[in-house]
Amino acid sequence: MSEKPRLLVVDDEPVVGVSCKAIFERQGFAVEATTSPVEGLEKVRKTRYAAILLDIMMPEMNGLEFLERLRTFNVTVPVVIITGYSSVTSAAEAMRLHASDYIPKPFTPDEITAAVRRVLAMPDEAAATAAPAESWTPDGGCLFLDHAWMRRGRDGTVRAGAFLPRADAGSVVAVHLPAPGVRVYEGLPLGEVVLADGRRRPIPSPVHGEILEVNRALAAAPTTGWEDPCGAAWLARVRPELGEAAGLAAPRRTVVVARDAKRTEALRAALERLGCEVQPAADATAAVAALEAVPGSALVLDGGSFDAAAPGLLDAVQAAVPEARIVVVAPNDWKHQAACRTRRVFYYAVEPVADDEWIDVLDGTFRAPPPVPPPAPKGPLPDALRMVRLTNRHGTAVALLAPDAVLFESTGVGRMLLEGLRRMAVPARLTMGSEKLTTVDIWELAQGCERGFLLLPQDGGRTPGSILRESTRSPWTPEGAGEDRIATFIVQAAPEGPPLDFDPRTNDALARLLLARMAAARR
């Protein structure tokens, strides 16, 4: 049985600790409380807490001083500020010290519960206890995003999973899944697999939406299921947010060229089982028409049924569609094998082709290379990218603030962000520097632009690059306003190196998400 998550309440009013114990212990938390901030700091040095609930106004030591001392030895534990002396100044100062949320007294059980579950990236109780969709049935084919796939169900939800080549599938030792109730973002990690050599492979989410259910059977037996990637290897069921989708996922279309109807159906069955859309073609003319109609399709040629005509068919296809990727399937003793291999064939498969070999063929055929950022500029100037200012297509003055040297011009998300600005041809002003976040920074961000974005890394126990929290409500939101000028993105930090430098695809996806939010912002 897993250990209960531990909460620490530091408040000079004993009733607050008693109330928090009553609220959270029935939810499965272990709660400790102290009225002494000095004792609270000692507790944190000795015990690992999931989160701290901290009062600001205390006689022995105020909460901001507690937070500043805490951050000298523990920079990751989430802290929820609770106080009856709510003010923009104290809220901004708490945020500078990496407080995760801010709740004014008196609070209701629902308010404090929601704050704790937000900072821990936990679902609410209703989402956590939602019944699994045991009757989920697919409605249509698969869409793919790199080594991830998605398939819509008849109930409108989406299953998303991983399509791993044999070399990786055979060495999986662990599968890390998201929690039901959290939000995932298209292109950013849905989960990850851990391989026997220690490598971690993030699985990008092919859809925006809320996690409804996860495949606990796959997590419990991580070595099984990969031979059925578009079935047993699903990771999560998602309620999609269609308005957010950028349409990054796409079908894998294959053109099957065979003269024999039985061979056509056999190849169709093997490819459709692995999520492909299949278009039969009887000859070179039909194959070229199908490839030209849907760019990016792959051609699968049944060499045996064409015999001596196969090399000429390949010549005709390659002359008309030189970028086409071609897979030839033929018997081991086929006498035209050498002639086909000299014609830029992407893959030559010897019959009988096993299902898991088809997985490798399709993975290699359709996977796009990771994005490669352009060379970084070299020079004596600081590399840390602190603020990006621009005016978007709506005429809105927008700024992105990334303090504490987390975003860099030469690497990671920062480099891809600059490349995205170049592609958009949007004039931008860059401020370099590695200074820590200050109250003045927050005031200037709120006052100096019409829409601001604050980017902060944090350790929330998720796959690196995941969005832990996206909020348009902050402690300095004007009373009665639906949202603040400042939106905060809290991102799961990388375990080593710069906190916002992940694998190339995650870097690119996070940069694209930030740019999309900045481009869409309105007054």
Secondary structure, DSSP 4 states (H G I P E B T S, - for coil): -PPPPEEEEE-SSHHHHHHHHHHHHTTT-EEEEES-HHHHHHHHHHS--SEEEEES--SSS-HHHHHHHHTTT-SSS-EEEEESS--HHHHHHHHHTT--EEEESS--HHHHHHHHHHHTT---HHHHTPPP-TT--EEEEEEEETTEEEEEETTS-EEEEE---HHHHTTEEEEE-PPTT-EE-BTSEEEEEEETTS-EEEEEBSS-EEEEEE-HHHHHSTTSSTTSTTTTTEEEEEEE-GGG-----B--EEEEE-SSHHHHHHHHHHHHHTT-EEEEESSHHHHHHHHHHSTT-EEEEEHHHHGGGHHHHHHHHHHH-TT-EEEEEE-TT-TTHHHHHTS--SEEEESSPPHHHHHHHHHHHHPPPPP-PPPPP-SSS--BEEEEEEE-TTS-EEEEE--SS--BSSSHHHHHHHHHHHHHT--EEEEE--PPP-HHHHHHHHHHSSEEEEEEEE--SS-TT-EEEEES--TTPPTT-SS-SEEEEEEEPPSSSSTT---HHHHHHHHHHHHHHHHH---
